[in-house]
Amino acid sequence: MIHFNWGQLFLGDEAHLFSALIAFIVVILFVVFGRLALKSTMEPAKTPSFKALIELFTSFIIGLSDSVIGPPGRKMVPIFGAIFLIIWLQNLFTLIPGFSAATDNLNSTFAFGVCAFGLYNFYGIKHHKWAYIRQFLGPIWAIAPFFLFLEIISHIMRPISLGLRLYGNMTGDHAILSTFVDLVPIVVPVIFYFLGLFVCTMQAFVFTMLTMIYFSMAISEDH
């Protein structure tokens, strides 16, 4: 069955970039209005509100970062929060008829993985300076080339695994949902929409968690 896609009206074959653009705009607005809400008063929100949502999300990311990295991770919390939001919003587009998500496209998921790769290496170099490069050579200089080869392969595989994991899970979830919507368009798909929402959230969580682990390894003092 051929499915209509709004993104094709504007970007043709690159329809998935339409949802990516919307997600980035939403994240930017979320950050801007979130900062304004937090600055409006220093008192914690006591009733359900946008400010309460911001505080809840921020506390969640901080708690996750503290459990994986510890206090040094507090400086990277905005990065982790942005990664989670962007991946999560992109995933949600797989549940909306008429849209295709960037996480349904292998090029996009690899791009997310490469961004995470670049960021954790940047912070690793920033934290350790040139000592960060020395960790690639291992503890014994005689076999440093061998360790260098292994470390390079290991680091190259990280963005690849991040991209493949995200792409595979979201493509599979989208395919299952589309199949049941086509077969039984009433009532039954509701179950799979809730399952899809869970998968979308878990994949954003897993991607963010793995990124935090890579950051933790990059800035660790145990080198």
C-alpha positions as CSV (number, residue, x, y, z in Angstrom):
1,M,0.0,0.0,0.0
2,I,1.3,3.5,-0.9
3,H,1.3,5.9,2.1
4,F,1.0,9.6,1.7
5,N,3.9,11.6,3.2
6,W,3.8,15.3,3.9
7,G,7.5,15.6,3.6
8,Q,7.4,14.6,0.0
9,L,5.5,17.8,-0.8
10,F,8.5,19.9,0.2
11,L,11.6,17.7,0.0
12,G,10.7,14.8,-2.4
13,D,12.8,11.8,-1.7
14,E,14.4,13.4,1.3
15,A,11.0,13.5,3.1
16,H,12.6,12.3,6.4
17,L,14.4,15.6,6.7
18,F,11.1,17.4,7.0
19,S,10.4,15.7,10.3
20,A,14.0,16.3,11.4
21,L,13.6,20.1,10.8
22,I,10.3,20.1,12.8
23,A,12.0,18.2,15.6
24,F,15.0,20.6,15.8
25,I,12.6,23.6,15.8
26,V,10.6,22.1,18.6
27,V,13.7,21.4,20.7
28,I,15.0,24.9,20.2
29,L,11.6,26.3,21.3
30,F,11.6,23.9,24.2
31,V,15.0,25.1,25.4
32,V,14.2,28.9,24.9
33,F,10.8,28.8,26.7
34,G,12.2,26.4,29.2
35,R,14.9,28.8,30.2
36,L,12.4,31.6,30.4
37,A,10.2,29.5,32.6
38,L,13.0,28.5,35.0
39,K,14.1,32.2,35.2
40,S,10.6,33.4,36.0
41,T,10.9,32.2,39.6
42,M,13.4,30.3,41.6
43,E,10.7,28.4,43.5
44,P,10.1,24.8,42.3
45,A,6.8,24.4,40.5
46,K,4.1,23.0,42.9
47,T,1.3,22.5,40.3
48,P,1.3,20.9,36.8
49,S,2.8,23.4,34.4
50,F,5.4,23.8,31.7
51,K,7.9,24.8,34.3
52,A,7.1,21.6,36.2
53,L,7.7,19.6,33.0
54,I,11.0,21.3,32.5
55,E,12.1,20.6,36.1
56,L,11.0,16.9,35.8
57,F,12.9,16.4,32.5
58,T,16.0,18.2,33.8
59,S,16.0,16.2,37.0
60,F,15.7,13.0,35.0
61,I,18.7,13.8,32.8
62,I,20.8,15.0,35.7
63,G,20.0,11.9,37.7
64,L,20.9,9.7,34.7
65,S,24.1,11.6,34.1
66,D,25.1,11.4,37.8
67,S,24.6,7.7,37.9
68,V,26.7,7.1,34.8
69,I,29.4,9.8,34.9
70,G,29.2,11.4,38.3
71,P,29.5,15.1,39.1
72,P,31.8,15.9,36.1
73,G,28.8,15.0,33.9
74,R,26.8,18.0,35.1
75,K,28.6,20.2,32.5
76,M,27.3,18.0,29.7
77,V,23.7,17.7,30.9
78,P,22.4,20.2,28.2
79,I,24.0,18.0,25.5
80,F,22.5,14.8,26.9
81,G,19.1,16.5,27.2
82,A,19.2,17.7,23.6
83,I,20.2,14.3,22.4
84,F,17.4,12.6,24.2
85,L,14.8,15.2,23.0
86,I,15.9,15.1,19.4
87,I,16.0,11.3,19.2
88,W,12.7,11.0,21.0
89,L,10.9,13.5,18.8
90,Q,12.3,11.9,15.7
91,N,11.1,8.5,16.9
92,L,7.6,9.8,17.6
93,F,7.2,10.7,13.9
94,T,7.1,7.0,13.1
95,L,3.7,6.9,14.9
96,I,2.2,9.8,13.0
97,P,0.4,9.0,9.7
98,G,1.7,11.1,6.9
99,F,5.2,11.5,8.3
100,S,8.5,9.7,8.0
101,A,11.1,9.9,10.8
102,A,14.8,10.7,10.3
103,T,15.4,7.6,12.5
104,D,13.9,5.5,9.7
105,N,16.8,6.6,7.5
106,L,20.2,4.9,7.9
107,N,22.1,8.0,6.9
108,S,20.4,10.1,9.6
109,T,21.0,7.5,12.4
110,F,24.6,7.3,11.4
111,A,24.8,11.1,11.5
112,F,23.4,11.0,15.1
113,G,26.1,8.4,16.0
114,V,28.9,10.5,14.4
115,C,27.7,13.6,16.4
116,A,27.9,11.6,19.6
117,F,31.4,10.3,18.5
118,G,32.7,13.8,17.8
119,L,31.3,15.2,21.1
120,Y,32.7,12.6,23.5
121,N,36.1,12.8,21.8
122,F,36.1,16.6,21.9
123,Y,35.4,16.5,25.6
124,G,37.9,13.8,26.2
125,I,40.7,15.9,24.5
126,K,39.4,19.0,26.4
127,H,39.6,17.2,29.7
128,H,42.8,15.3,29.3
129,K,44.6,17.4,26.7
130,W,47.2,15.3,24.8
131,A,47.1,12.6,27.5
132,Y,43.8,11.5,25.9
133,I,45.7,10.4,22.8
134,R,48.2,8.5,24.8
135,Q,45.5,6.2,26.1
136,F,45.2,4.8,22.6
137,L,48.7,3.5,22.8
138,G,48.2,1.1,25.8
139,P,50.5,0.6,28.8
140,I,53.4,-1.0,26.9
141,W,55.2,1.0,24.3
142,A,56.6,-2.1,22.5
143,I,53.1,-3.1,21.4
144,A,51.7,0.4,21.1
145,P,50.9,0.1,17.4
146,F,48.7,-3.0,18.1
147,F,46.8,-1.2,20.9
148,L,46.4,1.8,18.6
149,F,44.9,-0.3,15.9
150,L,42.4,-2.0,18.4
151,E,41.4,1.4,19.9
152,I,40.8,3.0,16.5
153,I,38.6,0.0,15.4
154,S,36.8,0.1,18.8
155,H,36.0,3.9,18.5
156,I,35.0,3.6,14.8
157,M,32.5,0.9,15.7
158,R,30.8,3.0,18.3
159,P,29.0,5.5,16.0
160,I,28.3,2.6,13.6
161,S,26.7,0.5,16.4
162,L,24.7,3.5,17.7
163,G,23.3,4.2,14.2
164,L,22.5,0.6,13.3
165,R,20.8,-0.1,16.7
166,L,18.6,3.0,16.4
167,Y,17.8,2.4,12.7
168,G,17.0,-1.3,13.1
169,N,14.7,-0.9,16.1
170,M,12.8,2.1,14.8
171,T,12.4,0.6,11.3
172,G,11.2,-2.7,12.7
173,D,8.7,-0.9,15.0
174,H,7.4,1.2,12.1
175,A,7.0,-1.8,9.9
176,I,5.0,-3.7,12.5
177,L,2.8,-0.8,13.2
178,S,2.2,-0.1,9.5
179,T,1.3,-3.8,8.9
180,F,-1.3,-4.0,11.6
181,V,-2.8,-0.6,10.6
182,D,-3.2,-1.9,7.1
183,L,-4.6,-5.2,8.2
184,V,-6.9,-4.1,11.0
185,P,-7.3,-0.3,10.9
186,I,-9.7,-0.2,13.9
187,V,-9.0,-0.8,17.6
188,V,-6.2,-3.3,17.2
189,P,-3.5,-0.7,16.1
190,V,-4.1,1.2,19.4
191,I,-2.2,-1.5,21.3
192,F,0.7,-1.2,18.9
193,Y,0.7,2.6,19.1
194,F,1.2,2.3,22.9
195,L,3.9,-0.3,22.2
196,G,5.4,2.0,19.6
197,L,5.4,4.9,22.1
198,F,7.3,2.7,24.6
199,V,9.9,1.7,21.9
200,C,10.3,5.3,20.9
201,T,11.1,6.3,24.5
202,M,13.3,3.4,25.2
203,Q,15.4,3.9,22.1
204,A,16.0,7.6,23.0
205,F,16.9,6.5,26.5
206,V,19.3,3.8,25.2
207,F,21.0,6.1,22.8
208,T,21.4,8.8,25.4
209,M,22.7,6.3,28.0
210,L,25.3,4.8,25.6
211,T,26.4,8.4,24.7
212,M,26.8,9.1,28.5
213,I,28.9,5.9,28.9
214,Y,31.2,7.0,26.0
215,F,31.5,10.4,27.7
216,S,32.3,8.7,31.0
217,M,35.0,6.6,29.4
218,A,36.5,9.7,27.6
219,I,36.8,11.9,30.7
220,S,37.6,9.1,33.1
221,E,40.8,9.6,35.2
222,D,41.6,5.9,35.0
223,H,43.9,6.2,32.0
